[in-house]
């Protein structure tokens, strides 16, 4: 890549960061323009936070080497006694506080969670341990969010947001293995967009916050653009699975004599639970899927409550499509 202008105001791209118990957050950067020196006061352009650089240098085979300076075109690291990884988001621009660049590097977007679930301790005595575990994991991974919530059935716990199902499983597994915790997780759900009759728009990530249906105009759910690669002999079964999940097959593409790619549109809510396992099962393990967000689509989504002894159990509440509510309820 071109070296950039060493005399221009500093613009450095953050491409990774991690928390070190001695150094604080270690930020990996590439200097696009300008020069960064030890002792400089830097500003993060996404949140305006300022810090004094304590070390700047390169990544060597045996660790970090403090060189005291990084110039345009070079890749290295900086430390500035930063305490929270969430302050140093990947894609953000670092500049100098006393000579800031007027324009940030293009392409920065804040990462938002798309899958939510509740995490509760098996025993109420372990509530503080779960809180401490989540806080420690959050130090190294600012992509997941959590906040306190309570349930009549499960007691005190946390509502957690993740980038996807794999991200959720990793966090849950780390809580159990690294912190020796017994936890209960509620069914994962997605973020819905509500349009109220008074014109107000709001996001819904927890079924318990569902407003009165009479005040709702529409509910929109997240849609994915999926590409499924499968052996030719499994294409019929794959198309049936996609349509069972309220998906739409937009087209097929022959890759070679044995493989076909299906281009599909699928609701995120329908692939959260066991779609991947079903995909592997009908294709004998050969099918694979890649997907990307494709916006929101208005759909007939309703809140489904589960009653035990005629009493609603809030932990079992889920958002489902009206046509799937009875089937999902019977399964539960």
RALIN-V559917 format. One record per pair of residues at least 6 apart in sequence whose C-alpha atoms are under 8 Angstrom apart, sorted by the first residue. I is the first residue (numbers start at 1). J is the second residue. D is the distance in Angstrom with one decimal. If there is no record, write none. Layout:
i=I j=J d=D
i=I j=J d=D
This chain:
i=1 j=73 d=7.4
i=2 j=73 d=6.7
i=3 j=32 d=7.0
i=3 j=33 d=7.8
i=3 j=72 d=5.5
i=3 j=73 d=3.9
i=3 j=74 d=7.5
i=4 j=32 d=5.6
i=4 j=33 d=5.1
i=4 j=34 d=7.8
i=4 j=72 d=5.5
i=4 j=73 d=6.0
i=5 j=32 d=7.7
i=5 j=33 d=5.0
i=5 j=34 d=6.0
i=5 j=72 d=6.3
i=6 j=33 d=5.6
i=6 j=34 d=4.1
i=6 j=35 d=5.9
i=6 j=71 d=6.4
i=6 j=72 d=5.1
i=7 j=33 d=7.5
i=7 j=34 d=5.3
i=7 j=35 d=7.5
i=8 j=33 d=5.8
i=8 j=34 d=4.9
i=9 j=33 d=6.6
i=9 j=34 d=5.2
i=9 j=35 d=7.9
i=9 j=95 d=7.3
i=9 j=96 d=7.4
i=9 j=99 d=6.4
i=9 j=100 d=6.2
i=9 j=101 d=5.2
i=10 j=31 d=7.6
i=10 j=32 d=7.6
i=10 j=33 d=5.3
i=10 j=34 d=4.1
i=10 j=35 d=5.9
i=10 j=36 d=7.0
i=10 j=94 d=7.3
i=10 j=95 d=4.9
i=10 j=96 d=6.1
i=10 j=99 d=7.9
i=10 j=100 d=7.0
i=10 j=101 d=6.4
i=11 j=31 d=6.3
i=11 j=32 d=5.5
i=11 j=33 d=5.1
i=11 j=34 d=6.4
i=11 j=93 d=6.2
i=11 j=94 d=5.7
i=11 j=95 d=5.2
i=11 j=101 d=6.7
i=11 j=104 d=7.3
i=11 j=105 d=7.3
i=12 j=29 d=6.1
i=12 j=30 d=5.4
i=12 j=31 d=4.3
i=12 j=32 d=5.4
i=12 j=33 d=6.9
i=12 j=93 d=5.5
i=12 j=94 d=4.9
i=12 j=95 d=6.6
i=13 j=29 d=5.3
i=13 j=30 d=5.2
i=13 j=31 d=6.5
i=13 j=32 d=7.0
i=13 j=91 d=6.1
i=13 j=92 d=6.1
i=13 j=93 d=5.0
i=13 j=94 d=6.4
i=13 j=105 d=7.3
i=14 j=27 d=6.8
i=14 j=28 d=5.9
i=14 j=29 d=4.5
i=14 j=30 d=6.8
i=14 j=88 d=7.4
i=14 j=89 d=7.1
i=14 j=90 d=5.2
i=14 j=91 d=5.3
i=14 j=92 d=5.6
i=14 j=93 d=6.4
i=14 j=94 d=7.3
i=15 j=27 d=8.0
i=15 j=28 d=5.9
i=15 j=29 d=5.9
i=15 j=30 d=7.6
i=15 j=90 d=5.0
i=15 j=91 d=5.9
i=16 j=27 d=6.2
i=16 j=28 d=5.1
i=16 j=29 d=7.3
i=16 j=89 d=7.9
i=16 j=90 d=5.7
i=17 j=25 d=6.7
i=17 j=26 d=5.5
i=17 j=27 d=4.4
i=17 j=28 d=5.7
i=17 j=85 d=6.9
i=17 j=88 d=7.0
i=17 j=89 d=7.9
i=17 j=90 d=7.6
i=18 j=25 d=5.6
i=18 j=26 d=5.5
i=18 j=27 d=6.8
i=18 j=85 d=6.5
i=18 j=140 d=5.6
i=19 j=25 d=4.4
i=19 j=26 d=6.2
i=19 j=83 d=7.9
i=19 j=84 d=7.7
i=19 j=85 d=6.5
i=19 j=139 d=6.4
i=19 j=140 d=5.6
i=20 j=26 d=6.8
i=23 j=79 d=6.7
i=23 j=81 d=6.4
i=24 j=79 d=7.1
i=24 j=80 d=7.5
i=24 j=81 d=5.2
i=24 j=82 d=5.4
i=24 j=83 d=5.4
i=24 j=84 d=7.9
i=25 j=79 d=6.4
i=25 j=80 d=7.6
i=25 j=81 d=6.8
i=25 j=82 d=5.2
i=25 j=83 d=6.1
i=25 j=84 d=6.8
i=25 j=85 d=6.1
i=26 j=77 d=6.7
i=26 j=78 d=6.1
i=26 j=79 d=5.2
i=27 j=77 d=5.4
i=27 j=78 d=5.4
i=27 j=79 d=6.4
i=27 j=88 d=7.2
i=28 j=75 d=7.6
i=28 j=76 d=5.8
i=28 j=77 d=4.4
i=28 j=78 d=6.7
i=29 j=75 d=5.9
i=29 j=76 d=5.6
i=29 j=77 d=5.7
i=29 j=78 d=7.5
i=30 j=73 d=6.8
i=30 j=74 d=5.9
i=30 j=75 d=4.3
i=30 j=76 d=6.4
i=31 j=70 d=7.1
i=31 j=71 d=6.4
i=31 j=72 d=4.9
i=31 j=73 d=5.4
i=31 j=74 d=5.6
i=31 j=75 d=6.4
i=32 j=72 d=5.4
i=32 j=73 d=5.7
i=32 j=74 d=7.9
i=33 j=71 d=7.8
i=33 j=72 d=4.9
i=33 j=73 d=7.3
i=34 j=71 d=6.4
i=34 j=72 d=5.5
i=35 j=69 d=7.2
i=35 j=70 d=5.8
i=35 j=71 d=4.5
i=35 j=72 d=6.0
i=36 j=56 d=7.7
i=36 j=69 d=5.6
i=36 j=70 d=5.2
i=36 j=71 d=6.5
i=37 j=53 d=7.7
i=37 j=56 d=6.8
i=37 j=68 d=5.6
i=37 j=69 d=4.4
i=37 j=70 d=6.5
i=38 j=53 d=5.4
i=38 j=54 d=5.9
i=38 j=55 d=5.4
i=38 j=56 d=5.8
i=38 j=68 d=5.0
i=38 j=69 d=6.3
i=39 j=52 d=6.0
i=39 j=53 d=5.0
i=39 j=54 d=6.1
i=39 j=55 d=7.8
i=40 j=52 d=5.9
i=40 j=53 d=5.5
i=40 j=96 d=7.1
i=41 j=50 d=6.8
i=41 j=51 d=5.6
i=41 j=52 d=4.5
i=41 j=53 d=6.2
i=41 j=96 d=5.9
i=41 j=97 d=5.6
i=41 j=98 d=7.4
i=42 j=50 d=5.5
i=42 j=51 d=5.4
i=42 j=52 d=6.3
i=42 j=53 d=7.0
i=42 j=94 d=6.6
i=42 j=95 d=5.6
i=42 j=96 d=4.4
i=42 j=97 d=5.0
i=43 j=49 d=5.6
i=43 j=50 d=4.4
i=43 j=51 d=6.6
i=43 j=94 d=5.9
i=43 j=95 d=5.4
i=43 j=96 d=5.7
i=43 j=97 d=5.1
i=43 j=100 d=7.8
i=44 j=50 d=6.5
i=44 j=88 d=7.5
i=44 j=92 d=7.0
i=44 j=93 d=6.1
i=44 j=94 d=4.9
i=44 j=95 d=6.6
i=45 j=92 d=6.7
i=45 j=93 d=5.6
i=45 j=94 d=6.3
i=45 j=95 d=7.2
i=45 j=104 d=6.9
i=46 j=92 d=6.3
i=46 j=93 d=7.3
i=47 j=87 d=7.5
i=49 j=87 d=7.7
i=50 j=97 d=6.9
i=51 j=80 d=5.8
i=51 j=81 d=7.5
i=51 j=82 d=7.3
i=52 j=80 d=5.4
i=52 j=81 d=7.7
i=53 j=78 d=6.8
i=53 j=79 d=5.9
i=53 j=80 d=4.3
i=53 j=81 d=7.8
i=54 j=78 d=7.5
i=54 j=79 d=5.6
i=54 j=80 d=5.0
i=54 j=81 d=7.2
i=55 j=66 d=6.0
i=55 j=67 d=8.0
i=55 j=68 d=6.4
i=55 j=78 d=5.6
i=55 j=79 d=5.3
i=55 j=80 d=7.0
i=56 j=66 d=5.5
i=56 j=67 d=6.2
i=56 j=68 d=5.2
i=56 j=69 d=6.0
i=56 j=70 d=7.0
i=56 j=76 d=7.3
i=56 j=77 d=5.7
i=56 j=78 d=4.3
i=56 j=79 d=6.6
i=57 j=64 d=7.1
i=57 j=65 d=5.5
i=57 j=66 d=4.3
i=57 j=67 d=4.5
i=57 j=68 d=6.0
i=57 j=69 d=6.3
i=57 j=70 d=6.5
i=57 j=76 d=5.5
i=57 j=77 d=5.6
i=57 j=78 d=6.7
i=58 j=64 d=6.0
i=58 j=65 d=5.4
i=58 j=66 d=6.7
i=58 j=67 d=7.0
i=58 j=75 d=6.8
i=58 j=76 d=4.2
i=58 j=77 d=5.9
i=59 j=65 d=6.2
i=59 j=76 d=6.0
i=59 j=77 d=7.0
i=64 j=77 d=7.9
i=70 j=76 d=7.2
i=84 j=139 d=6.2
i=85 j=138 d=7.9
i=85 j=139 d=5.7
i=85 j=140 d=6.3
i=85 j=141 d=7.1
i=85 j=142 d=6.1
i=86 j=139 d=7.6
i=86 j=141 d=7.7
i=86 j=142 d=4.8
i=86 j=143 d=7.9
i=89 j=110 d=7.7
i=89 j=142 d=8.0
i=91 j=107 d=7.2
i=91 j=108 d=5.0
i=91 j=109 d=7.3
i=92 j=105 d=7.6
i=92 j=108 d=5.9
i=93 j=104 d=5.8
i=93 j=105 d=6.0
i=95 j=101 d=6.3
i=111 j=143 d=6.6
i=112 j=143 d=7.4
i=112 j=163 d=7.2
i=113 j=143 d=7.2
i=113 j=144 d=6.5
i=113 j=145 d=7.4
i=113 j=161 d=5.1
i=113 j=162 d=4.7
i=113 j=163 d=4.8
i=113 j=164 d=7.6
i=114 j=161 d=6.8
i=114 j=162 d=6.1
i=114 j=163 d=5.5
i=114 j=164 d=6.4
i=114 j=190 d=5.8
i=114 j=191 d=6.2
i=115 j=161 d=5.7
i=115 j=162 d=5.2
i=115 j=163 d=6.2
i=115 j=164 d=5.6
i=115 j=165 d=7.0
i=115 j=168 d=7.9
i=115 j=188 d=6.4
i=115 j=189 d=5.6
i=115 j=190 d=4.8
i=115 j=191 d=7.1
i=116 j=159 d=7.0
i=116 j=160 d=5.6
i=116 j=161 d=4.4
i=116 j=162 d=6.2
i=116 j=188 d=5.5
i=116 j=189 d=5.2
i=116 j=190 d=5.9
i=116 j=191 d=7.6
i=116 j=205 d=6.6
i=116 j=206 d=7.7
i=117 j=159 d=6.0
i=117 j=160 d=5.6
i=117 j=161 d=6.8
i=117 j=185 d=6.6
i=117 j=186 d=5.6
i=117 j=187 d=6.1
i=117 j=188 d=4.6
i=117 j=189 d=6.2
i=118 j=157 d=7.0
i=118 j=158 d=5.6
i=118 j=159 d=4.5
i=118 j=160 d=6.0
i=118 j=185 d=5.4
i=118 j=186 d=5.0
i=118 j=187 d=7.7
i=118 j=188 d=7.8
i=119 j=157 d=5.8
i=119 j=158 d=5.3
i=119 j=159 d=6.4
i=119 j=160 d=7.0
i=119 j=183 d=6.6
i=119 j=184 d=5.7
i=119 j=185 d=4.5
i=119 j=186 d=6.6
i=120 j=127 d=7.6
i=120 j=130 d=8.0
i=120 j=154 d=6.8
i=120 j=155 d=7.6
i=120 j=156 d=6.7
i=120 j=157 d=4.4
i=120 j=158 d=6.4
i=120 j=183 d=5.5
i=120 j=184 d=5.1
i=120 j=185 d=6.3
i=121 j=127 d=5.8
i=121 j=130 d=6.7
i=121 j=156 d=8.0
i=121 j=157 d=6.8
i=121 j=181 d=7.5
i=121 j=182 d=6.2
i=121 j=183 d=4.5
i=121 j=184 d=6.1
i=122 j=182 d=5.5
i=122 j=183 d=5.1
i=122 j=184 d=6.1
i=123 j=182 d=7.8
i=124 j=155 d=7.1
i=124 j=156 d=7.3
i=126 j=181 d=7.7
i=127 j=156 d=7.1
i=127 j=157 d=7.0
i=129 j=181 d=7.8
i=130 j=175 d=7.6
i=130 j=181 d=7.2
i=133 j=175 d=6.4
i=133 j=179 d=6.5
i=134 j=146 d=7.8
i=134 j=175 d=7.6
i=137 j=171 d=7.8
i=138 j=144 d=7.0
i=138 j=145 d=7.7
i=143 j=162 d=7.0
i=143 j=163 d=7.0
i=144 j=160 d=7.0
i=144 j=161 d=5.4
i=144 j=162 d=4.8
i=144 j=163 d=6.9
i=145 j=160 d=5.5
i=145 j=161 d=5.0
i=145 j=162 d=6.9
i=146 j=158 d=6.1
i=146 j=159 d=5.4
i=146 j=160 d=4.2
i=146 j=161 d=6.3
i=147 j=158 d=5.4
i=147 j=159 d=5.4
i=147 j=160 d=6.7
i=148 j=156 d=7.5
i=148 j=157 d=6.0
i=148 j=158 d=4.5
i=148 j=159 d=6.2
i=149 j=156 d=6.2
i=149 j=157 d=5.5
i=149 j=158 d=5.2
i=149 j=159 d=6.1
i=150 j=156 d=4.3
i=150 j=157 d=5.7
i=150 j=158 d=7.5
i=151 j=157 d=7.6
i=151 j=314 d=6.6
i=151 j=315 d=6.5
i=152 j=313 d=7.4
i=152 j=314 d=6.9
i=152 j=315 d=7.9
i=153 j=313 d=6.4
i=153 j=314 d=7.0
i=153 j=315 d=6.5
i=154 j=315 d=7.1
i=162 j=168 d=5.7
i=165 j=272 d=6.8
i=175 j=181 d=6.0
i=176 j=182 d=6.2
i=176 j=183 d=7.3
i=186 j=315 d=6.7
i=186 j=316 d=7.4
i=187 j=316 d=7.7
i=187 j=318 d=7.6
i=188 j=272 d=7.0
i=188 j=273 d=7.8
i=189 j=205 d=7.1
i=189 j=206 d=7.7
i=189 j=269 d=6.6
i=189 j=272 d=7.6
i=189 j=318 d=7.5
i=189 j=319 d=7.4
i=190 j=205 d=6.1
i=190 j=221 d=7.9
i=190 j=222 d=7.6
i=190 j=268 d=7.3
i=190 j=269 d=6.2
i=191 j=203 d=6.4
i=191 j=204 d=5.5
i=191 j=205 d=4.6
i=191 j=221 d=7.2
i=191 j=222 d=7.3
i=192 j=203 d=5.7
i=192 j=204 d=5.0
i=192 j=205 d=6.5
i=192 j=219 d=6.7
i=192 j=220 d=5.7
i=192 j=221 d=5.0
i=192 j=222 d=6.9
i=193 j=201 d=7.1
i=193 j=202 d=5.9
i=193 j=203 d=4.7
i=193 j=204 d=6.2
i=193 j=219 d=5.8
i=193 j=220 d=5.1
i=193 j=221 d=6.6
i=193 j=296 d=7.9
i=194 j=201 d=5.6
i=194 j=202 d=5.3
i=194 j=203 d=6.1
i=194 j=204 d=7.0
i=194 j=216 d=7.2
i=194 j=217 d=7.8
i=194 j=218 d=6.1
i=194 j=219 d=4.8
i=194 j=220 d=6.5
i=195 j=201 d=4.7
i=195 j=202 d=6.8
i=195 j=216 d=6.3
i=195 j=217 d=5.6
i=195 j=218 d=5.3
i=195 j=219 d=6.4
i=196 j=215 d=5.9
i=196 j=216 d=4.5
i=196 j=217 d=5.2
i=196 j=218 d=7.1
i=197 j=215 d=5.7
i=197 j=216 d=5.6
i=197 j=217 d=5.1
i=198 j=215 d=7.9
i=204 j=210 d=7.1
i=207 j=303 d=6.6
i=207 j=317 d=6.2
i=207 j=318 d=5.8
i=207 j=319 d=6.3
i=208 j=314 d=6.9
i=208 j=317 d=7.2
i=210 j=303 d=7.4
i=218 j=298 d=6.6
i=218 j=299 d=7.6
i=219 j=298 d=5.7
i=219 j=299 d=6.1
i=219 j=300 d=7.0
i=219 j=301 d=6.4
i=220 j=296 d=5.7
i=220 j=297 d=5.0
i=220 j=298 d=4.0
i=220 j=299 d=5.6
i=220 j=301 d=7.9
i=221 j=267 d=7.0
i=221 j=268 d=7.7
i=221 j=269 d=7.8
i=221 j=296 d=5.3
i=221 j=297 d=5.5
i=221 j=298 d=6.4
i=221 j=299 d=6.6
i=221 j=301 d=8.0
i=222 j=267 d=6.1
i=222 j=268 d=5.8
i=222 j=269 d=7.7
i=222 j=293 d=7.4
i=222 j=294 d=7.4
i=222 j=295 d=5.8
i=222 j=296 d=4.4
i=222 j=297 d=6.5
i=223 j=265 d=6.7
i=223 j=266 d=5.7
i=223 j=267 d=4.5
i=223 j=268 d=5.6
i=223 j=293 d=6.3
i=223 j=294 d=5.3
i=223 j=295 d=5.7
i=223 j=296 d=5.6
i=223 j=297 d=6.6
i=224 j=265 d=5.7
i=224 j=266 d=5.2
i=224 j=267 d=6.0
i=224 j=268 d=6.1
i=224 j=291 d=6.3
i=224 j=292 d=5.6
i=224 j=293 d=4.6
i=224 j=294 d=5.0
i=224 j=295 d=7.5
i=225 j=263 d=7.4
i=225 j=264 d=5.9
i=225 j=265 d=4.8
i=225 j=266 d=6.6
i=225 j=291 d=5.5
i=225 j=292 d=5.4
i=225 j=293 d=6.2
i=225 j=294 d=5.7
i=226 j=262 d=8.0
i=226 j=263 d=6.0
i=226 j=264 d=5.1
i=226 j=265 d=6.0
i=226 j=266 d=7.0
i=226 j=289 d=6.8
i=226 j=290 d=5.7
i=226 j=291 d=4.1
i=226 j=292 d=6.6
i=227 j=261 d=6.4
i=227 j=262 d=5.6
i=227 j=263 d=4.9
i=227 j=264 d=6.3
i=227 j=289 d=5.7
i=227 j=290 d=5.3
i=227 j=291 d=6.1
i=228 j=261 d=5.5
i=228 j=262 d=5.1
i=228 j=263 d=6.7
i=228 j=264 d=7.7
i=228 j=287 d=6.9
i=228 j=288 d=5.7
i=228 j=289 d=4.4
i=228 j=290 d=6.6
i=229 j=259 d=6.8
i=229 j=260 d=5.7
i=229 j=261 d=4.4
i=229 j=262 d=6.4
i=229 j=287 d=5.5
i=229 j=288 d=5.4
i=229 j=289 d=6.4
i=230 j=259 d=5.6
i=230 j=260 d=5.5
i=230 j=261 d=6.4
i=230 j=262 d=8.0
i=230 j=283 d=7.1
i=230 j=286 d=6.4
i=230 j=287 d=4.3
i=230 j=288 d=6.7
i=231 j=258 d=5.6
i=231 j=259 d=4.5
i=231 j=260 d=6.2
i=231 j=283 d=7.3
i=231 j=286 d=6.9
i=231 j=287 d=6.9
i=232 j=258 d=5.6
i=232 j=259 d=5.3
i=232 j=260 d=5.7
i=234 j=282 d=7.0
i=234 j=283 d=5.6
i=235 j=260 d=7.6
i=237 j=282 d=6.6
i=237 j=283 d=8.0
i=238 j=279 d=6.9
i=238 j=282 d=7.3
i=238 j=283 d=7.8
i=239 j=249 d=7.1
i=241 j=278 d=8.0
i=241 j=279 d=7.7
i=242 j=248 d=6.8
i=242 j=249 d=7.4
i=242 j=264 d=7.8
i=242 j=266 d=7.4
i=243 j=249 d=7.8
i=245 j=266 d=7.3
i=245 j=267 d=7.7
i=245 j=270 d=5.6
i=245 j=271 d=7.5
i=246 j=266 d=6.8
i=246 j=267 d=7.0
i=246 j=270 d=7.5
i=247 j=264 d=6.8
i=247 j=265 d=5.5
i=247 j=266 d=4.4
i=247 j=267 d=6.7
i=248 j=264 d=5.5
i=248 j=265 d=5.2
i=248 j=266 d=6.6
i=249 j=262 d=6.8
i=249 j=263 d=5.9
i=249 j=264 d=4.4
i=249 j=265 d=6.6
i=250 j=262 d=7.7
i=250 j=263 d=5.5
i=250 j=264 d=5.5
i=250 j=265 d=7.3
i=251 j=262 d=6.1
i=251 j=263 d=5.3
i=251 j=264 d=7.3
i=252 j=260 d=6.8
i=252 j=261 d=5.6
i=252 j=262 d=4.5
i=252 j=263 d=6.0
i=253 j=260 d=5.7
i=253 j=261 d=5.0
i=253 j=262 d=6.4
i=253 j=263 d=7.9
i=254 j=260 d=4.6
i=254 j=261 d=6.3
i=255 j=261 d=6.7
i=269 j=320 d=7.9
i=279 j=285 d=7.8
i=279 j=287 d=6.6
i=279 j=288 d=7.8
i=280 j=286 d=6.5
i=280 j=287 d=5.9
i=280 j=288 d=7.6
i=299 j=321 d=7.5
i=300 j=321 d=5.7
i=300 j=322 d=6.0
i=301 j=319 d=6.6
i=301 j=320 d=5.5
i=301 j=321 d=4.4
i=301 j=322 d=5.9
i=302 j=319 d=5.7
i=302 j=320 d=5.6
i=302 j=321 d=6.0
i=302 j=322 d=5.9
i=303 j=317 d=7.0
i=303 j=318 d=5.9
i=303 j=319 d=4.6
i=303 j=320 d=6.4
i=304 j=317 d=5.7
i=304 j=318 d=5.4
i=304 j=319 d=6.0
i=304 j=320 d=6.7
i=304 j=325 d=6.7
i=304 j=329 d=7.8
i=305 j=312 d=6.4
i=305 j=313 d=7.3
i=305 j=314 d=7.3
i=305 j=316 d=6.7
i=305 j=317 d=4.7
i=305 j=318 d=6.8
i=306 j=312 d=5.9
i=306 j=313 d=6.0
i=306 j=314 d=7.8
i=306 j=316 d=5.9
i=306 j=317 d=6.3
i=306 j=329 d=7.5
i=307 j=313 d=5.9
